Amino acid sequence: MRLPTEGEISAKMMMRGRFITYWYRWIIMFSIHQFLFASVAQSDGNTIRYQTNEEDAPGTVIGNLAKDMSLTPSHSSKTNFRMMKQFNDSFIRVRESDGQLTVVERIDRERMCRHTPQCLITFDVVNFSKERYKLIHVEVEVKDINDNSPEFPSRESIVEISENAAVGSRVPLDPAADADVGSNYIQSYQISVNSHFTIDVLLRADGVKYAELVLMKELDRETQAAYTVELVATDGGNPHRSGSTKINIRVTDFNDNSPVFDQNSFSVSLPEDAPVGTVILSLNAVDADEGSNGEVVYGFGKQVSREIRELFHVDSASGRLTLRSPVDFEDKRTYELDVQASDLGSNPSPSVCKIIIHVTDVNDNAPEISITPMTSVTTGVAHISEAAERDSLVALISTLDRDSGVNSQVHCTLFGHDHFKLRQAYEDSYMIVTAAVLDRERISEYNLTVMAEDFGSPPLRRITQYTIRLTDVNDNAPHFAKAVYEVAVVENNAPGAYITTVEAGDADLGNNGKITYRLVDSVIMGSPVNTFVSLNSVSGSIYALRSFNYEVMKVLDVHIQASDGGSPQLQSTAVVRLKIVDQNDNQPSIIAPALYKGSAEVFLPKDAPAGYVVTQIKATDADEGINAQLSFRISEGGHLGFSINKETGKVHVSRQLTYDLTDNVKVTVAVSDSGSPALTSSAIIHLSFIEGSLPSLPSFAPNGGEEPFEWDMSIAIIIVLAGSCSLLLLAIVLITTICSRRRKETRERGCEDKEDMPDVEQVESGHIDSVIANHKGKVFDAHPFPEPPQLANSNTTDTGCEDGRQTAGIFESNSRVAEGKLKGYSTLPGYGKETVRPITIWKGNSFTTISARDPHISGKDSGKGDSDFNDSDSDLSADVHKKESPPMNSLWACTSECKVLGHSDRCWSPSATRPNTSLACAPHLSTFSKTASLPRDSRRENYYPAHLNKPTGLQSVYEKVQHQEFDYILVGPQTPARIQEADEISIPEYANS
């Protein structure tokens, strides 16, 4: 073999130096470019890619999502971006306001990705915008830096070579290891200058660079038996790093034959699921020598790494290569190893066989599932608001299958509830989104099952249980069980007494379900409601602030408002109706008979028979119900001949009385209610006896205890008044009808009545005084005369009477009065300074006309009985006619019969009429005729009588007063008119026939 000359070696070294210089320049330029553009982002749809260097300091900015993806963050929200935690994303942080990506901790690419050419950190970020979300897939490539130097397995190694080895023979050397990748990995090996050896750099199937020692010149053991060279491994980093080892080369003695393999290299495939002990390859080498020099043994070459020695085994005798430990396709896909065969001679010369083992993928890895919730405080639990809309993102499912090809493709399925569904985001990522409206009050927690299955054969699957809990929103107002609560409160309670507790429920949680109570402002009986009761705002307990009185207030409505602590706050209202319960706290009060200092005097006939009702005790009780049920009894004096009905309170005569008029009997009556304890009031009844008949029929109580029915005086009065009003109304209608007919007949006939009336001046004043002195009745307002009966001593006849009918007395017109003729005249009192009007009075059995200005006559009633002694106008002074007063109605002096009849103010006078020549026109005048005339208007031209029957019920009274002498009667028209002087009018005087 020709050895290179020294000049050739120098030229070769110069060319190598130029190449190395150029290579270094290119590495430096590439590194600068990488440094300048390490963080340049590339966006592909919703996927954005960044680059960063390993070993960057924490806080190093990688990129900004809002800027790089042209997103506009919301200034009103603090959270616009949220990172979804995944497998290997703990090295990077996302700022929630604008999506800025920063390094959290130093990244060691060699530890994280080992010899993988591309090292990626992938994760997802959710961007919130206007209540919608956008999923962004982020890939951050970690670029390698030259932070590792090449390193040989040992600092010194020994290589043996036979002295008869041919030029060009190769001896593999142990490769150096470099954890860096790419340009930072080992780029070259160099050997120190020597005369016999050089190296050749080769690349193994697994990407490892190694060097082989190449013999350049024949060896001569006798000349030089050993050589020492230095092997240097250099990477391509900037600055570059290198590692070295010392190689001791020994020249062995001559050996005739070396073992020869059937093949110099093998390439086999090994499934990753091959069991331990699997025979990978059976090697065979043949040595032509005989004896021990011909026996072949197998073994790994000295340069084989420890990793390979742990995984594989070579049987030294048979040469079988077997699996010593399981291999994993996902860890390393290719292994390259050297197996050498040598004989047992004294100077063996081994032969090397290169074996490349390719690990094939098997679907031996089930998919991995990583679920990243949007919000969570507990591992394995996602939280979402119950107010979330449809298609709201709940959690992100990321799957990872370490297999390759079809075996790494994963499909996910969600089971558990149809309120949620899966939506594929990209590749092997899925989103759990809402599929319906949620309601925490109905379903607060969902237990879902996520199944990830690959497409291998057979397929492998992984099942994960996942829980979704709904977070509460304030969507439920406090709720009272009833709208109105009725509570009974006994009156006379102590202030501060507990009444009741109201409680409202709220289906919400936390502050949303924390309820506070308050009284709704209202006014009760002029006072605020908070002066009656107080309310505990936390417990809802109600307390009385005052003592309630049933007699003052029976019901108190208190409005309670319950409010939760949510935002916005929700309220509801209920009414607590306090019903005051009556207590027996009021004694009965006796109202009849009227008491004076606890006693009353009652009169009764001394001859009252047994059963006679003396009086009735009436009492009231401010309480109600059984507390107001009263019973009467005689507590003292029950043996004196009197008894009382315990229910009605009527006091009866129980036996025949034997008391005198001077006796005074005292009976004590007690009234008790039915309360517990019962309250009692008493009164002393003084019974005085009078002479005379019974004022009313006695009331006898039968033995059976039932009392006979008695007329109530008020009912009798009402009946009498109603009957009187009905008769009066009927009389008015009859009079109106008769007057209209009579007026029409009078006009047709043209009759003129002529009456001879005695001169008013012929009445003697002494005679008038006697009439007034004999008066026993009262003076009342009077109506015009009723139909006058025929009187004795009357010589005036109506010449115009036709058909024997009597015509009514007519108050003539002014022209007729001027002639001194007046028919049936009735006058009114005078008006102050007006002309004197005549007044007609009934004296004994005849009419007498006197002057209206006579100082001895008064028409005003004092209201003090039947006598005019105390009347204001009964004085004898002459001042009465000087008073100017408005017109008054005429007054009648009623008889005793009128009083009994109930006509106290306006009465009917006895009938008076002028005699007629015909007997048919002159009926006899009695003291009280059964007919009476109603008042007539003096302005009318004619008056006609209207007849009303006397009530038969008053016959007894009528008979009693029939024998009495008539009182005088003041008569006058209702409406004042011009009154002539007394000398212009003459009124006849009538006498009884």
Residue pairs with C-beta under 8 A, 6 or more apart in sequence:
1 167
1 168
1 216
1 217
1 218
3 195
3 216
3 217
4 12
4 216
9 193
20 188
23 187
23 236
24 238
24 240
27 183
27 236
27 237
27 238
27 240
28 238
30 183
31 237
31 238
34 143
35 53
37 51
38 51
38 52
38 53
38 143
39 50
39 51
39 52
39 61
39 62
39 63
40 50
40 51
41 48
41 49
41 50
41 63
41 68
42 48
42 49
43 49
43 68
43 69
46 134
46 135
46 136
46 137
46 426
47 136
47 137
47 138
47 139
47 426
48 63
48 65
48 68
48 69
48 136
48 137
48 138
48 139
49 138
49 139
49 140
49 141
50 62
50 63
50 101
50 138
50 139
50 140
50 141
51 140
51 141
51 143
52 60
52 62
52 103
52 107
52 140
52 141
52 142
52 143
53 142
53 143
53 145
54 106
54 107
54 108
54 109
54 110
54 119
54 142
54 143
54 144
54 145
54 147
55 106
55 107
55 108
55 145
55 147
56 103
56 106
56 107
57 103
57 106
58 102
58 103
58 104
58 105
58 106
59 102
59 103
60 102
60 103
61 100
61 101
61 102
62 92
62 101
62 102
62 103
62 140
63 100
63 101
64 98
64 99
64 100
64 101
65 71
65 81
65 94
65 98
65 99
65 100
65 101
65 125
65 127
65 136
65 138
66 72
66 73
66 80
66 81
66 98
66 99
66 100
67 98
69 136
71 80
71 99
71 127
71 129
71 134
72 129
73 80
73 81
73 97
73 98
73 99
74 80
74 128
74 129
74 130
77 128
78 96
78 97
79 96
79 97
79 128
80 96
80 97
80 98
80 99
80 127
80 128
80 129
81 94
81 95
81 96
81 97
81 98
81 99
81 125
81 126
81 127
81 128
82 94
82 96
82 125
82 126
82 128
82 374
83 89
83 92
83 93
83 94
83 123
83 124
83 125
84 123
84 124
84 125
84 126
84 372
84 374
84 396
85 123
85 372
86 122
86 123
86 124
86 370
86 372
86 396
86 398
87 368
87 370
87 398
87 400
88 112
88 121
88 122
89 121
89 122
89 123
90 104
90 105
91 103
91 104
91 105
91 107
91 121
92 101
92 102
92 103
92 104
92 121
92 123
92 140
93 101
93 102
93 103
93 104
94 100
94 101
94 125
95 101
95 102
99 125
99 127
101 138
101 140
107 121
107 142
109 119
109 142
109 143
109 144
109 181
110 144
110 148
110 179
110 180
112 119
112 142
113 119
113 142
114 179
115 179
115 181
115 207
116 181
117 181
117 182
118 141
119 141
119 142
119 144
120 139
120 140
120 141
120 142
121 139
121 140
121 141
121 142
122 137
122 138
122 139
122 140
123 138
124 135
124 136
124 137
124 138
124 372
124 396
124 398
124 425
124 429
125 135
125 136
125 138
126 133
126 134
126 135
126 136
126 374
126 393
126 396
127 133
127 134
127 135
127 136
131 389
133 392
133 393
135 393
135 396
135 425
135 431
137 425
137 426
137 429
144 180
144 181
144 182
144 184
145 180
145 184
145 237
146 180
146 184
146 235
146 236
146 237
146 238
146 239
146 240
146 241
147 180
147 184
148 178
148 179
148 180
148 184
148 241
149 178
149 235
149 241
149 242
149 243
150 176
150 177
150 178
150 186
150 233
150 234
150 235
150 241
150 242
150 243
151 176
151 177
151 178
151 243
152 174
152 175
152 176
152 177
152 231
152 233
152 243
152 244
152 245
153 174
153 177
153 305
153 306
154 174
154 245
155 245
155 246
156 245
156 246
156 247
156 248
157 173
157 174
157 245
157 246
157 247
157 248
157 302
158 247
158 248
158 250
158 302
159 171
159 173
159 213
159 247
159 248
159 249
159 250
159 302
160 249
160 250
160 252
161 169
161 171
161 215
161 219
161 249
161 250
161 251
161 252
162 219
162 251
162 252
162 253
162 254
162 255
162 258
162 347
162 349
163 219
163 220
163 221
163 251
163 252
163 253
163 254
164 219
164 254
164 255
164 349
165 215
165 219
165 349
166 215
167 215
167 216
167 217
167 218
168 214
168 215
168 216
169 214
169 215
170 200
170 212
170 213
170 214
170 215
171 212
171 213
171 215
172 210
172 212
172 213
172 301
172 303
172 338
172 352
173 199
173 210
173 211
173 212
173 213
173 231
173 247
173 303
174 210
174 245
174 302
174 303
175 204
175 208
175 209
175 210
175 211
175 233
175 303
176 186
176 189
176 233
176 243
176 245
178 184
178 185
178 186
178 233
178 235
180 235
180 237
182 236
183 235
183 236
183 237
184 235
184 236
184 237
185 209
185 235
185 236
186 209
186 233
186 234
186 235
187 209
187 234
187 235
187 236
187 240
188 201
188 233
188 234
189 199
189 201
189 209
189 210
189 211
189 231
189 232
189 233
189 234
190 199
190 231
190 232
190 234
191 197
191 198
191 199
191 211
191 213
191 229
191 230
191 231
191 232
192 229
192 230
192 232
194 227
194 229
195 216
195 217
196 215
196 216
196 217
196 219
196 227
197 213
197 214
197 215
197 216
197 227
197 229
197 249
198 213
198 214
198 216
199 211
199 212
199 213
199 214
199 231
200 211
200 212
200 214
201 209
201 210
201 211
202 209
202 210
202 211
202 212
203 209
204 210
204 336
204 356
205 267
205 334
205 336
205 356
205 358
206 332
206 333
206 334
206 335
206 336
208 336
210 303
211 231
211 233
213 247
213 249
219 251
220 251
221 251
221 252
221 253
221 254
224 251
225 250
225 251
226 248
226 249
226 250
226 251
227 248
227 249
227 251
228 246
228 247
228 248
228 249
229 246
229 247
229 249
230 244
230 245
230 246
230 247
231 244
231 245
231 246
231 247
232 242
232 243
232 244
233 242
233 243
233 244
234 240
234 241
234 242
235 241
235 242
252 347
252 348
252 349
253 346
253 347
254 347
255 293
255 343
255 345
255 346
255 347
255 348
255 349
256 288
256 289
256 293
257 287
257 288
257 289
257 293
257 294
257 343
258 287
258 342
258 343
258 348
258 349
258 350
258 351
259 285
259 286
259 287
259 296
259 341
259 342
259 343
259 350
259 351
260 285
260 286
260 287
260 351
261 283
261 284
261 285
261 341
261 351
261 353
262 283
262 284
262 285
263 353
264 352
264 353
264 354
265 353
265 354
265 355
265 356
266 281
266 283
266 353
266 354
266 355
266 356
267 355
267 356
267 358
268 280
268 281
268 355
268 356
268 357
268 358
269 357
269 358
269 359
269 360
270 278
270 280
270 323
270 327
270 357
270 358
270 359
270 360
271 359
271 360
271 362
272 326
272 327
272 328
272 329
272 330
272 359
272 360
272 361
272 362
272 364
273 326
273 362
273 364
274 323
274 326
274 327
275 323
275 326
276 323
276 324
276 325
276 326
277 322
277 323
278 322
278 323
279 320
279 321
279 322
280 312
280 321
280 322
280 323
280 357
281 320
281 321
281 355
282 318
282 319
282 320
282 321
283 298
283 314
283 319
283 320
283 321
283 339
283 341
283 353
284 319
285 296
285 298
285 319
285 341
285 351
285 353
286 296
287 293
287 294
287 295
287 296
287 341
287 343
288 294
289 343
289 345
292 343
292 344
292 345
293 343
293 344
293 345
294 343
295 343
295 344
296 319
296 341
296 342
296 343
297 316
297 317
297 341
297 342
297 343
297 344
298 314
298 315
298 316
298 317
298 318
298 319
298 339
298 340
298 341
299 314
299 316
299 339
299 340
299 342
300 308
300 309
300 314
300 337
300 338
300 339
300 340
301 337
301 338
301 339
301 340
301 352
303 338
304 337
304 338
308 335
308 337
310 324
310 325
311 323
311 324
311 325
311 327
311 335
312 321
312 322
312 323
312 324
312 335
312 337
312 357
313 321
313 322
313 323
313 324
314 320
314 321
314 322
314 339
315 321
315 322
319 339
319 341
321 339
321 355
327 335
327 359
328 359
329 359
329 360
329 361
329 362
329 403
329 404
330 365
330 402
330 403
332 359
333 358
333 359
334 356
334 357
334 358
334 359
335 356
335 357
335 359
336 354
336 355
336 356
336 357
337 354
337 355
337 357
338 352
338 353
338 354
338 355
339 352
339 353
339 355
340 350
340 351
340 352
340 353
341 350
341 351
341 353
342 348
342 349
342 350
342 351
361 403
361 404
361 405
361 407
362 403
362 407
363 403
363 407
363 454
363 456
363 457
363 458
363 459
363 460
364 403
364 460
365 401
365 402
365 403
365 407
365 460
366 401
366 454
366 460
366 461
366 462
367 399
367 400
367 401
367 410
367 428
367 452
367 453
367 454
367 460
367 461
367 462
368 399
368 400
368 401
368 402
368 452
368 462
369 397
369 398
369 399
369 412
369 450
369 452
369 462
369 464
370 397
370 398
370 399
370 400
371 380
371 382
371 395
371 396
371 397
371 398
371 432
371 450
371 464
371 466
372 395
372 396
372 397
372 398
373 381
373 382
373 383
373 394
373 395
374 382
374 383
374 384
374 393
374 394
374 395
375 382
375 383
375 384
375 471
376 382
376 383
377 383
380 465
380 466
380 467
381 466
381 467
381 468
381 469
382 394
382 395
382 432
382 466
382 467
382 468
382 469
383 468
383 469
383 470
383 471
384 392
384 394
384 434
384 438
384 468
384 469
384 470
384 471
385 470
385 471
385 473
386 438
386 439
386 440
386 441
386 470
386 471
386 472
386 473
386 475
387 438
387 473
387 475
388 394
388 434
388 438
389 434
390 434
390 435
390 436
390 437
391 423
391 433
391 434
391 435
392 433
392 434
393 431
393 432
393 433
394 420
394 431
394 432
394 433
394 434
394 468
395 431
395 432
395 466
395 468
396 425
396 429
396 430
396 431
396 432
397 412
397 422
397 429
397 430
397 431
397 432
397 450
397 452
398 428
398 429
399 410
399 412
399 428
399 429
399 430
399 452
400 428
401 407
401 408
401 409
401 410
401 428
401 454
402 408
403 454
403 456
406 454
406 455
406 456
407 454
407 455
407 456
408 454
409 428
409 454
409 455
410 428
410 452
410 453
410 454
410 455
411 452
411 453
411 454
411 455
412 422
412 424
412 430
412 450
412 451
412 452
412 453
413 422
413 450
413 451
413 453
414 420
414 421
414 422
414 432
414 448
414 449
414 450
414 451
415 448
415 449
415 450
415 451
416 446
416 447
416 448
416 449
417 443
417 446
417 448
418 435
418 436
419 434
419 435
419 436
419 438
419 443
419 446
420 432
420 433
420 434
420 435
420 446
420 448
420 468
421 432
421 433
421 435
422 430
422 431
422 432
422 433
423 430
423 431
423 433
424 430
424 431
425 431
432 448
432 468
438 470
439 470
440 470
440 471
440 472
440 473
440 509
441 476
441 507
441 508
443 470
444 469
444 470
445 467
445 468
445 469
445 470
446 467
446 468
446 469
446 470
447 465
447 466
447 467
448 465
448 466
448 467
448 468
449 463
449 464
449 465
449 466
450 463
450 464
450 465
450 466
451 461
451 462
451 463
451 464
452 461
452 462
452 463
452 464
453 459
453 460
453 461
453 462
454 460
454 461
472 508
472 509
472 510
472 512
472 513
473 508
473 512
473 566
474 508
474 512
474 564
474 566
474 567
474 568
474 569
474 570
475 508
476 506
476 507
476 508
476 512
476 513
476 570
477 506
477 564
477 570
477 571
477 572
478 504
478 505
478 506
478 515
478 562
478 563
478 564
478 570
478 571
478 572
479 504
479 505
479 506
479 507
479 572
480 502
480 504
480 562
480 572
480 574
481 503
481 505
482 574
483 574
483 575
484 574
484 575
484 576
484 577
485 500
485 502
485 574
485 575
485 576
485 577
486 577
486 579
487 499
487 500
487 576
487 577
487 578
487 579
488 578
488 579
488 581
489 499
489 544
489 548
489 578
489 579
489 580
489 581
490 580
490 581
490 583
491 547
491 548
491 549
491 550
491 580
491 581
491 582
491 583
491 585
492 547
492 548
492 549
492 583
492 585
493 544
493 547
493 548
494 544
494 547
495 544
495 545
495 546
495 547
496 543
496 544
496 545
497 543
497 544
498 541
498 542
498 543
499 533
499 542
499 543
499 544
499 578
500 541
500 542
500 576
501 539
501 540
501 541
501 542
502 517
502 540
502 542
502 560
502 574
502 576
503 540
504 515
504 517
504 540
504 562
504 572
504 574
506 512
506 513
506 514
506 515
506 564
507 513
508 564
508 566
510 565
511 564
511 565
511 566
512 564
512 565
512 566
513 564
513 565
514 564
514 565
515 540
515 562
515 563
515 564
515 565
516 537
516 538
516 562
516 563
516 564
516 565
517 535
517 536
517 537
517 538
517 539
517 540
517 560
517 561
517 562
517 563
518 535
518 537
518 560
518 561
518 563
519 529
519 530
519 533
519 535
519 558
519 559
519 560
519 561
520 529
520 559
520 560
520 561
520 573
521 528
521 529
522 528
522 529
522 559
523 529
524 532
524 553
524 556
524 557
525 553
529 558
529 559
530 545
531 545
531 546
532 544
532 545
532 546
532 556
532 558
533 542
533 543
533 544
533 545
533 556
533 558
533 578
534 542
534 543
534 545
535 541
535 542
535 543
535 560
536 542
536 543
540 560
540 562
542 558
542 560
542 576
548 556
548 578
548 580
549 580
550 580
550 581
550 582
550 583
550 623
550 624
551 586
551 622
551 623
553 580
554 579
554 580
555 577
555 578
555 579
555 580
556 577
556 578
556 580
557 575
557 576
557 577
557 578
558 575
558 576
558 577
558 578
559 573
559 574
559 575
559 576
560 573
560 574
560 575
560 576
561 571
561 572
561 573
562 571
562 572
562 573
562 574
563 569
563 570
563 571
564 570
564 571
582 623
582 624
582 625
582 627
583 623
583 627
583 675
584 623
584 627
584 673
584 675
584 676
584 677
584 678
584 679
585 623
586 621
586 622
586 623
586 627
586 679
587 621
587 673
587 679
587 680
587 681
588 619
588 620
588 621
588 630
588 671
588 672
588 673
588 679
588 680
588 681
589 619
589 620
589 621
589 622
589 681
590 617
590 618
590 619
590 669
590 671
590 681
590 683
591 618
591 619
591 620
592 615
592 616
592 617
592 618
593 600
593 602
593 615
593 617
593 685
594 600
595 683
598 682
598 683
598 684
599 683
599 684
599 685
599 686
600 683
600 684
600 685
600 686
601 685
601 686
601 688
602 614
602 615
602 651
602 685
602 686
602 687
602 688
603 687
603 688
603 689
603 690
604 612
604 614
604 653
604 687
604 688
604 689
604 690
605 612
605 689
605 690
605 691
605 692
605 693
605 694
606 657
606 659
606 660
606 661
606 689
606 690
606 691
607 657
608 614
608 653
608 657
608 694
608 698
609 653
609 656
609 698
609 700
610 652
610 653
610 654
610 655
610 656
610 700
611 652
611 653
611 698
611 699
611 700
611 701
612 652
612 653
612 694
612 698
612 699
612 700
613 650
613 651
613 652
613 698
613 699
613 710
614 642
614 651
614 652
614 653
614 687
615 650
615 651
615 685
616 648
616 649
616 650
616 651
617 632
617 644
617 649
617 650
617 651
617 669
617 671
617 683
617 685
618 649
619 630
619 632
619 649
619 671
619 681
621 627
621 628
621 630
621 673
622 628
623 673
623 675
626 673
626 674
626 675
627 673
627 674
627 675
628 673
629 673
629 674
630 649
630 671
630 672
630 673
630 674
631 646
631 647
631 671
631 672
631 673
631 674
632 644
632 645
632 646
632 647
632 648
632 649
632 669
632 670
632 671
633 644
633 646
633 669
633 670
633 672
634 642
634 643
634 644
634 651
634 667
634 668
634 669
634 670
635 668
635 669
635 670
635 682
636 666
636 667
636 668
637 665
637 666
637 667
637 668
638 667
640 665
640 667
641 653
641 654
641 655
641 656
641 657
641 665
642 651
642 652
642 653
642 654
642 665
642 667
642 687
643 651
643 652
643 654
644 650
644 651
644 652
644 669
645 652
645 701
645 707
648 707
649 669
649 671
650 699
650 707
651 667
651 669
651 685
652 699
652 701
657 689
659 665
659 689
660 689
661 689
661 690
661 691
663 689
664 686
664 687
664 688
665 686
665 687
666 684
666 685
666 686
666 687
667 684
667 685
667 687
668 682
668 683
668 684
668 685
669 682
669 683
669 684
669 685
670 680
670 681
670 682
671 680
671 681
671 682
671 683
672 678
672 679
672 680
673 679
673 680
699 707
699 708
699 710
700 708
701 707
701 708
702 708
720 902
721 902
723 951
724 902
727 948
728 934
730 948
731 934
731 946
731 948
732 934
734 946
734 947
735 934
735 936
735 944
735 946
738 944
738 945
738 946
739 940
739 942
739 943
739 944
742 808
742 942
742 944
743 941
743 942
746 807
746 942
749 800
749 802
751 798
751 800
751 801
751 802
751 807
752 800
753 798
753 799
753 800
753 807
753 809
753 810
753 823
754 796
754 797
754 798
754 799
754 800
754 821
755 796
755 798
755 809
755 821
755 822
755 823
755 824
755 914
755 988
756 795
756 796
756 988
757 796
757 820
757 821
757 822
757 825
757 985
757 986
757 987
757 988
758 849
758 986
758 987
758 988
758 989
759 986
760 838
760 849
760 850
760 851
760 982
760 983
760 985
760 986
760 987
761 982
761 983
763 848
763 849
763 850
763 989
765 850
765 854
765 856
767 843
767 848
768 841
768 843
768 848
768 850
768 854
768 856
768 857
769 856
770 843
771 841
771 843
771 844
771 848
771 968
772 856
772 857
772 868
772 968
774 965
775 867
775 868
775 893
775 967
775 968
776 866
776 867
776 895
776 896
776 964
776 965
776 967
777 866
777 893
777 894
777 895
777 896
777 898
777 899
777 967
778 861
778 865
778 866
778 868
778 893
778 894
778 899
778 904
779 858
779 859
779 860
779 861
779 868
779 871
779 891
779 892
779 893
779 970
780 861
780 891
780 892
780 893
780 894
780 898
780 903
780 904
780 905
780 906
780 907
780 970
781 888
781 889
781 890
781 891
781 892
781 905
781 906
782 826
782 889
782 890
782 891
782 892
782 906
782 907
782 909
782 969
782 970
782 971
782 972
783 890
783 892
783 906
783 908
783 909
783 933
783 934
783 935
783 936
783 971
783 974
784 826
784 933
784 935
784 936
784 938
784 943
784 971
784 973
784 974
785 809
785 824
785 826
785 909
785 911
785 912
785 933
785 971
786 908
786 909
786 910
786 911
786 912
786 929
786 931
786 932
786 933
786 934
786 945
786 946
787 808
787 911
787 913
787 929
787 931
787 933
787 945
787 946
787 947
788 809
788 824
788 911
788 912
788 913
788 914
788 925
788 990
789 911
789 912
789 913
789 922
789 923
789 924
789 925
789 926
789 929
790 913
790 914
790 915
790 916
790 921
790 922
790 923
790 924
790 925
790 993
791 846
791 847
791 912
791 913
791 914
791 915
791 925
791 990
791 991
791 992
791 993
792 915
792 990
792 991
792 992
792 993
793 846
793 989
793 990
793 991
793 993
794 914
794 915
794 988
794 990
794 991
795 915
796 914
796 915
796 988
797 914
797 915
797 916
797 917
798 806
798 807
798 914
798 916
798 917
798 921
800 807
801 807
801 916
801 917
801 918
801 921
804 918
804 920
804 921
805 920
805 921
806 913
806 916
806 918
806 920
806 921
806 922
806 923
807 921
808 824
808 913
808 942
808 943
808 944
808 945
809 823
809 824
809 825
809 913
809 914
809 943
810 823
810 824
810 941
810 942
810 943
811 822
811 823
811 824
811 825
811 826
811 938
811 940
811 941
811 942
811 943
811 973
812 821
812 822
812 823
813 941
814 978
814 980
816 822
817 980
817 984
817 985
818 980
818 984
820 984
820 985
820 986
821 986
822 985
822 986
822 987
823 914
824 912
824 913
824 914
824 943
825 838
825 840
825 985
825 987
826 840
826 890
826 938
826 971
826 972
826 973
827 837
827 838
827 839
827 840
827 852
827 890
827 971
827 972
827 973
827 979
828 837
828 887
828 888
828 889
828 890
828 938
828 972
828 973
828 976
828 979
829 837
829 839
829 852
829 859
829 888
829 890
829 891
829 972
830 836
830 837
830 852
830 853
830 881
830 979
831 884
831 885
831 887
831 976
831 979
832 881
832 882
832 883
832 884
832 885
833 884
834 979
835 979
835 980
835 981
836 851
836 852
836 853
836 981
836 982
837 852
837 979
837 980
837 981
837 982
838 849
838 850
838 851
838 852
838 982
838 985
838 987
839 849
839 850
839 851
839 852
839 854
839 857
839 859
839 970
839 971
839 972
840 847
840 848
840 849
840 969
840 971
840 987
841 847
841 848
841 849
841 850
841 968
841 969
841 970
842 848
842 909
842 910
842 912
842 966
842 967
842 968
842 969
843 968
844 965
844 966
845 966
845 991
845 992
846 989
846 990
846 991
846 992
847 912
847 987
847 988
847 989
847 990
848 989
849 987
849 989
850 857
851 982
852 881
852 982
853 881
855 876
855 877
855 878
855 880
855 881
856 876
858 868
858 871
858 872
858 873
858 874
858 875
858 880
859 873
859 888
859 890
859 891
859 970
860 871
860 872
860 873
860 891
861 868
861 871
861 891
862 868
862 870
862 871
862 872
862 874
864 870
864 871
866 896
866 899
868 874
873 880
887 975
887 976
889 906
889 972
889 974
890 970
890 971
890 972
890 973
890 974
891 970
891 972
892 898
892 906
892 907
892 908
892 909
892 969
892 970
892 971
893 967
893 968
893 969
893 970
894 903
894 904
894 907
894 967
895 961
895 964
895 966
895 967
896 961
896 964
897 928
897 957
897 958
897 961
897 962
898 904
898 907
898 908
900 954
900 957
900 961
901 907
901 954
901 957
906 935
908 932
908 933
908 934
909 932
909 933
909 969
909 971
910 925
910 927
910 928
910 929
910 966
910 969
911 925
911 929
911 931
911 932
911 933
911 945
912 925
912 990
913 922
913 925
914 988
914 990
915 922
915 990
915 993
916 922
924 993
925 992
925 993
927 962
927 966
928 950
928 958
928 961
928 962
930 949
930 950
931 945
931 947
931 948
931 949
932 947
932 948
932 950
933 943
933 945
933 946
934 946
934 948
935 974
936 943
936 973
936 974
937 973
937 974
937 975
938 973
938 974
938 975
938 977
939 973
939 975
939 977
950 958
